[in-house]
């Protein structure tokens, strides 16, 4: 089953995703589990200021104002990748 990020956000908003402190612990992982693990440092991001039309901001805010600039950045990142793939 594939779930989109928006579907996960909607589930969280409805309270369907929560931590259950009474849930059983998962299995102990053997030491070999971590042999292929890599530390991945997240890319840094630059802070910018940008003017956008009100309807663009409203679209990305959708039902929640929280995280709308991240959603805008994700769309811009996807556009850049698509343009680079064309080249």
N, C-alpha and C positions, 0 to 999 in steps of 0.2 A: 504494500500500500504506500503510495507516495502522497505526502502532505506538503502543501506549499507553506511558505513562511506566513502568508496572510491567514491561512487556515489555522496555523498554530497560534498566531496572535489572537484570532477570534476565539479559539478554544480557551486561551488564557483569560481573555476578557470575560467570558462566560463562567469562569471559575472551574473549568474542567481540568486544568492542569494545576496540580498542587503537590506539595511535599507531604508524604504520609510518614510521620515519625514512627509509626508502628509497623511499617513495612519491614519484611525480613531483610537481613543483610545479603548482599550478593555473594557469590562464591569467592574464596581466596584465589587470587591469581598467582600462578607459578612465577618464579623469578625470570624464566625464559620469555614470559609475555612481554617484558620490557626491552628485550635484546634489540629489537628493530625500531624502538621508539626514537624519535628525533625531537629536539627542542626547536620549536618554530617561533621566531620573534615576529609579532605582528608588524605590518608596515606602519610607519608613522603617517600621520595625516597633517595636512597644512590647514590652518584656519584662514578662511577668506570671508569677505563680505560681498554679497551679491544681491542685486535688486531683481526681483521677479514679479510678474503680474500677479495680482491678488488671486486670480483663478488657479494659477499654477501652485501657489502656496496652499490654497484650500484643497486642491486635488491630493497633494501629498500628505496633508494633515489627515484627510479622510475622517475616520471616526475617532482618531486619537492624535492629539497634538504632539504627544511624546514620540520621538524618533523620526519625525518627518524629514529632518535634514539628512539623516542617515539614509533614508529611502531615496532622497534626491541624489545623494552621492552614489548609491548603488546603480541607479539608472544611468548616470553619467559614466560610471566605470564600465557598464555593459556596452554603452555606445562607443567608448574608446576602444574596447576589445574588438567589437564588430568592425570598426573602421580599420584597425590594424590587421585583422584577418583578411580583409579585402586586398590589402597590399601584398 
